[in-house]
Amino acid sequence: MRYLPLSLLGLLAAPAFGQCLSLGNASPGTNLAMGDDSLRVVMLPFAFPFEGTTYDRITIDSNGAVRLGDASLGNPADPTPTALEFRNDPHPTIALLWDDWAAHLATAGNGVFFTASAQQASIVWKNVPQHGAGNGLLNGEITLEPTGRIALHLDAATTMQPTGEAIFGVSPGNNATAIAKDFANATSIQNGAAFETFSPTNALDLQGGAIVLMPLYSGFSVTRADLTACAAPILVPPLASAPVTVGTGCPTPAHNGSIYELFSASGSTNSFDLHNTSIEFVKNGANYTATRGPGFDETYATTGAILPTVGDDTQTTVSLGAMGSFALGTMPATSHVQIGSNGYIWLPEGELSYDAKALTFHNQGARIAAAWMDLVPNATTAPIWWDSSNAAYCQATWHKVPVFGAGGSNSFQIRLKANGNVVLSWREFDGSALRGPLVGISAGSNAVDVGSEDLAIGGTPQPLSRAITGVTSMQHTSTPLGIGRQWSLRASLPDPASFGGFLWFGVSNPGLSLDFVGMTGCTQYASLDYVAFLLFQPGGPYNWNIQVPYDPAFGGVHLYSQAAAFSTLNSFGVIASNGLQHTAGL
């Protein structure tokens, strides 16, 4: 493990290797570990100009193309390119050889790579096989430079299946005029999508050199060139991963409380059986009892609004609007909740998660799950609707949302009532043959797990009853620590008496018990190297946004972060959150 004081990181510089090819290097950059039909957004260390607009990030498609800007939301990777899609995409596209390439089947040491300096960014496909029974293999590279210069290099080892069909070229998108080109003989590109489709009737003839596009006042000049090899990058940063939770917040909640069912995959024992069922968890003090619910509310599309930021593995914080607040059991009331794309609601917020496990359900924060599993909503075709206009309830609806890698149509709702009741309702539910959802309510924070229970038999809810009591520990979450990206540290403040506090991060985890100062049950998980003193409203949350410099030397650096708030819950007057361990990377 590598630890570096941040003050030293600015002194480290990335190597310069502009106007060259990285493909021939044993390690041509950071392996993006891309799956089948996957996208990866990466930051550029320079502003890249294209047709009058500059871009600080690109979206790499495992299928042999790059889109300028962040094209990840509601725009999945496409293995079946057409000229119409190429010119109509809302993002400009640079296609090296856009087709159905299987990055997940590349052998060890191969795949899709990214490396960059202040002079050049390189996106490399190294020995990436083509889907199907043929022997197609993609070896090539796209290079981008601050001048707007683009090089598209296909190595001599690149082959296509005999029946394959792929697109090569550039497009400004947004309904651009489509111009077919013979790039082996082209000398210029005017405004529009300039492309060449290689197929059984137009054999690939660009291997062994680079097509270089130099921006002009209007369009590009086109030349053929043999680029020299880049020196191997000195620093190859890892991928930035999700932060790892260290310890728990304080005070430690004393409660019992969860009612749930963990289903198995579709078609197997205990597969999902709540189709066209509605369950209302009726609150009586600390106790909840499962009863028959009012059914799926079909008016959600007329009374609610689509969450604008919904996408794969996303979470959106929303106000409870006219209802004001909601309290689960005897836990503190919250004025906002966090809706997860993967079929659950946090009270008030928590870590992004797609893998439904009972242990996680009980150990993390308070959560209500209608169908917690790896779902992929899309704001235009499979949205999540949110209605907070009614003083009696708030309601989230997942509308025909597919399962990641499995598709299907899954529609269900979570309704939070002003009286503390919770209603879960389902319409159609296809599920997945590989994984099953978790359904239920939990106070979290190490809740006692009494085991998965049958919530309904034949559509009739079982009269399960359990108490949900205690307080919610202070929760600390963050985005991955990405080079060149904004790092967002977040703290939730469930204690109504909280009125301010701190967020901090450091290079070590002292693991220091704070009982000796009167913070009973609290532990310091991050050294106090960089501290932000904050004032925030009761209930929080608070975001501390830090712009991380683009410097490969950050790669692999470990940092720890934590939050604390003034409170009346112990004699010292301060409560603390869980800690997070971060590994910096692309």
C-alpha positions, 0 to 999 in steps of 0.5 A: 500500500502506498501513502503520500502526503498530498503536498508532495503530489503536486511536485510529481509530473506525468511523462510527455509522449505526444504524437506517438502510439502506445499500442506496442507497449507491454502495458499501454496504459491503465486497463479499464477492465471493461465488460461486454458492451460497457462504457467508461468515462475518463477525464482528459488532462487538457481541453480537447476542441472538436467542431467549436466545442471543448471537452474535458472528458470522453466516454469510451465504448468497449465496442471500438468507439469514443464519444466526446463528453459524458455519454454514459447516462441513458446511452448504453454501449451499442454493439450494432452500429448503423450510419444513422446512429453514427450521425444522430448520436447527441454526442460527437463520436470517433469510431476506430472500428465500431462493431461488436467487440468482446472486451470481456473475453480478452486474455490476460494483459489485453483489453481496452486501455487509457493513458494520457499526459498534457500532450496526448490522450490514448485509447487502446484496444489490444487483442480484443476479440470480435463476438461470434464464431470468427477470428476477428481481433481489434488492435488499434488506438485513438489518440487525441491532442490539445490542438484537436488533432485526431489519429486513428491507428489500426495495427496490421494484426487487426482482422474482421470476421468474414461476415463482420460489418464495422464503422470507421470515421468521425461524426459531430452527431446531432443529426449531422449530414452523413458522408461516405468516404474511402479513407485510404484515399481521402484528403479532407472532411467537410462538416458532417459525419465522415465514415466508411463501413467495412463489410464483406463487400468492402474489405478492411484496408486501413491496417498498418498505419494511422489516419490523421485528422487535422482540424481546419476552419471547417472540417479536417484535413486527412493524411496517412502516417506511420506514428512512432512508438511512445515511451512506456508510461512511467506511472500507470494508475489503477482504476478508482474504486468505490470507497471501503467502509471502515468501522461504524458511526456513533452512537451505536444504535440499540434496536431490533428491527427488520422484516424482509424476504430474500428471493432466489433467482427466477425459476428456482426455489423461492423465486419472486412471488409478489406479482400484483401484490401490495403490502402495507407495513402498519405502524403502531409505536415502534411496531410494524405489522404487514397487512394487505396494501391498497394496490399499485397506484396507476396515477403515478405518471400524472401526479409525479415527475421523472427523476432527471438524473436516473441511470445505472447505479445512481442515487438521487436525494429528494425532498419529502415535499408537502408531507414534510418528514417521515419517521420509520418506527421510533427513529428520528424523522427525516425531511429527505430520502435518497432513491436508489436506482436498484430498487430501494430508498435510504432513510435518509441516505446510504451507500450505493449498492446493487448486490442484494445481501441480507448482511448488508441490508442489516449492517448499513443504514435504514432502508426500504426495499421494494426490489433491491437488485441490479436494475438499470433504469433509464429516464427516457424509456424506463424511468423512476417517478417521484411524487411529493405533492401530497401531504398524506404520502410520498411515492417512488415508482420504478416503471418497466425497469430492466435488470442489468444483463438480463433485460425484462420489465419490472414495475413496483412502488414504495409509498411513505405515509405521513403516519409512518406506514410503508406500502410496497406494491408490485405490478409486473416483475420479470426478475433475473435467472441469475440473481434474486431481489431483497424486499423489506424494511430495516432500521439498519446499523447492525440490526438483528437479523431474524432471517428471511420470512415469507412476506406473502402466500398466494398474494396474501400478506403474512401478518409479520410484526416487529419493532423498529427502534433506536437512532440512526448512526451518522452516515458518511459516503463519497464518490470514488477518488478519481484523478481529474474528477470532482471528489464529493464527500458527504455526511448525513446528520440524523440527529435533530439536535445537530447544527454543525460539524466537520468533514476531514481526510488524512493519510492514515487511520489512527483507529483511536477510541474516543471514549476517553473524551466522552464520545462513547462508542466513537472511533477516529478513523482518519487522521486530521490532515485536512479539515473543513469546518461546516455549518448545516441544517439539522438532518443534513446532508452536507457535500464537500466537493474537492477538485482532484488534479489530473496527475497519474502520480495520485494513482494508488494513493490511499486516503481516509475520511470521516465526518463529525457533528455537534450533538446532544447524544453524548457528554462531549457533545459530538458524534462521529460517522463511519470512516472511508478508505479511498484509493485514488485512480482513473 
